[in-house]
């Protein structure tokens, strides 16, 4: 069974680079990856916060958030 992975970002250069390098590198046989652009889909901000995301880019695998570098604080996207 594949693990659910959600990559949250805001479209900044740090986020786009992380998306290309990390989210694309996950084994598609092991992970079902969803990319969420919080800059254009603000309706998902609450979901990201509930998952433990504090800043983007961030990758959430199952229930574990992994913060990658620092592009933007979630509060800046509200």
C-alpha positions in Angstrom: 0.0 0.0 0.0 1.3 3.4 -0.9 1.9 6.1 1.7 0.2 9.5 1.3 2.6 12.4 0.8 1.5 16.0 0.4 4.0 18.6 -0.7 2.8 22.1 0.4 4.4 25.2 -1.2 3.7 28.8 -2.0 5.3 29.1 -5.5 8.4 30.9 -4.4 11.8 30.0 -5.9 12.8 28.0 -2.8 9.5 26.1 -3.0 9.7 25.3 -6.7 13.2 24.1 -6.4 12.3 21.8 -3.4 9.3 20.5 -5.4 11.4 19.6 -8.4 14.2 18.0 -6.3 12.3 16.3 -3.4 8.7 15.6 -4.3 9.7 14.3 -7.7 12.3 12.1 -6.2 9.9 10.1 -4.1 9.4 6.6 -5.4 6.0 6.5 -7.1 5.6 2.9 -6.3 5.8 3.7 -2.6 4.2 7.2 -2.3 1.1 8.8 -3.6 2.3 12.4 -3.9 0.0 15.4 -4.0 1.3 18.9 -4.7 -0.6 21.7 -3.0 0.2 25.3 -4.0 -1.0 27.3 -1.0 -0.5 30.6 -2.8 -3.3 29.8 -5.3 -5.3 27.4 -3.1 -5.7 29.2 0.2 -8.6 26.9 1.1 -6.1 24.3 2.1 -4.2 26.5 4.6 -6.2 25.0 7.6 -5.5 21.5 6.4 -1.7 22.3 6.3 -1.8 23.9 9.7 -3.7 20.9 11.1 -1.0 18.6 9.7 1.7 20.5 11.6 3.0 22.7 8.7 4.5 25.9 10.1 6.3 27.1 6.9 6.6 26.1 3.3 8.0 24.3 1.5 7.0 21.3 3.6 6.4 17.6 2.9 3.9 15.7 5.0 4.2 12.0 4.9 1.2 10.3 6.5 1.1 12.3 9.8 4.7 13.5 9.9 5.5 17.1 8.6 9.0 17.7 7.3 10.0 21.3 6.8 12.4 22.0 4.0 14.5 25.2 4.1 12.3 28.3 4.7 10.4 29.9 1.9 7.4 31.5 3.8 5.7 31.3 7.1 2.1 30.1 6.8 0.8 33.2 8.5 2.2 35.2 5.5 -0.1 33.3 3.2 -3.3 34.2 5.1 
